[in-house]
Amino acid sequence: MKYEKNQFNCPVEATLFLIGGKYKPLILWYLIEKPLHYMELQRLIPKATPKMLSQQLRDLEKCGMVHREVIPEKPPRTLYSLTDFGKSVIPVLNSMCNWGATFLDGLDMVSSCNSKE
């Protein structure tokens, strides 16, 4: 997809356009470690309905952050992985994780978020 600088009012708007969405950051976060099948993502993000998860994955694929590969098995399986462009958002996700961990610590909750690279 082609984007132009003037379609965004500021860099934060551009970032939110690409990774904003109820489950997009989670999808990207889980794909940092390794490619995952659709059903693995669904298990990791149980609150996402199949329709919503599919839509968020399509959006991430359309903007070039996620690569989708259909594996010709019976039944066919779909594998998702980060593209190089998708990997460029890892520092942003790590910052979100660290900020969230600090927030949760302030609520006296246990954080299960570890930085990924």
N, C-alpha and C positions, 0 to 999 in steps of 0.2 A: 504494500500500500504506500502511496506517495503522500507525504505530509509537507506542509509549508509553514514557515516560521510565523507568518501573519495570521494563521488560523488560531493561534494561542495568544492569550493576553499576557501570560507570564510562564516561567519555567515550571512552576508548581502545577499550573493547569495542564501543561503538556505531560507531566509525570502522571497526574491523575487520569488523564485521558487514556494513557497506555496501561497503567496497572491498577487504576481505580476500579472498584467493583467488589461485590461482597466476598467473592472467593478467589479472585485473581492473585492477590499477594500470597495466599495460602498455597495455591497451585504452584506458583513459581518457587515458593519456599521448599515444598516437598520435592520438586524436580532438581534442586541444587545437587543433591547427593548422587542421584542416578535416574535414568529414564524409568518411567512407571507406566503400567497398563491402566486403562480407564478404570477398571474395577478396583485397582489398588488405590487410586486417587479417591474413588468413592468411599472406600473404607476409611481412608485417612481424614476425609472431610464429610462425616456422616450427616451434618445438617444441610448439606447441599442436595437439593433434589436432582435427579438425573437430568432433567431439562435444564436447570440452572447451571449445573456443572458442564454439560455439553456446550451451552451457550458461551460460558466464560472461556472454555478451551478454544472454541472457534474464534472468539475475539482475540485471544492471545496468539493464535496461529495466523490470523489475518494481519496482525500488526508485526509479525515476524519475530516474536519472542519465543514461541514454542514451535517445535517441529512435530508433525504427526506422521506416524508410519503405520500403515495397515499391514499386519503380518498374515499372509495367506495360509491360515490353518482352518480347520473345521471345528468350531465356528471361528471366523476371522477375529483376530485380536488387534487392538489399537495400542500402540506404544507412543508415549509423549516424552519429549526431551527438550532441554533448553537449547536454543540456538546461541551463537556467539553474542548476538544482540541481547538475548534473554539473560545471558550470563553477566552482561554489563550492569544489570540491576541488583546483583548480589550485595554490593556494599549498601545500597538503599535498604534492602530487606534486613541485613544485619543491623543497621541503625534502628530500624523499626523494632526489631527483636530486643535490642538493648534498651530502648526507650520503654517498651512494654514491660520488660523485666523489672526496670526501676519502678514503674507505676505499680506493678503487682507487689513488689517488695514493700512499697508504701502502704499497701492494703493488708500487709501481713499474710500474703499468700505465697506459696511456693512456686517458683518459676521453673519451667521445664524447657526453657528456650536457650539453646547453646548456639553460638556463632558458627556459621558454616562457611566454607570457602570452596 
